[in-house]
Amino acid sequence: MACDIWLVPLVDVLVQSPDNPFREDLEIYNASLAAAGLPPVPVFRYMPGLSGDVEPVAAFDYDSLHFLRRAHLLQLTGLDVTPVDELGGDYEQLLEMFESTAEQSHLVWHFDHAGAYVPLDFDVPVVDDALLAGGGPLGSSQRLLKELEAVAPYIGIDHQLPPVPVRPVAPTTLEGPAHPPAQQDGPFALERHAWTGLYAAATRSLAQGSMIVFA
């Protein structure tokens, strides 16, 4: 199973358009942020040449994402970050043993196939019934980026010289493989595959004022 990562520009001409397909999502996000005592999702003035269209950034399969989350959770809890061939009971045990730590992580505590990250800096993912009924926890692009930088050296990545993801060659179906697939380049290949896509999405989210959505 796989998903695409999309960037949605938070520019006024899109956000304020009556045809904005994300209007209902943004209303839920803003209500949840307000309930948590946070400001609304930022909306930026459209600037030709700087604000792009809604576009896919990268794609990866869910195994890659969970392998990366496992590595980050090991790193957060001070345990050895060791590679595994497949996800087994140890990942479930980690989530159970360190549930409170996982719930504070923007990388770990997020739905696989839905939800969003917004370019707004807040400490822990925002979670309420309205979010869980739709896309799941709402994350911060700033905090996602920091967590990706923290786990990078443990999986063989220098975030100062990050790998560049290959743009998806076709829309990814939920039951199909990611395009392109992860390269078989060492014990942390899957972790690096997910990291590369998320890092590109997070940096561009902050640079151009976009939210990250999973599709």
Helices and strands as residue ranges (DSSP letters): E 2-9, H 12-15, H 23-35, E 55-61, H 62-76, H 89-97, H 99-103, E 116-118, H 129-133, E 138-140, H 141-151, G 152-155, H 189-208, E 210-214
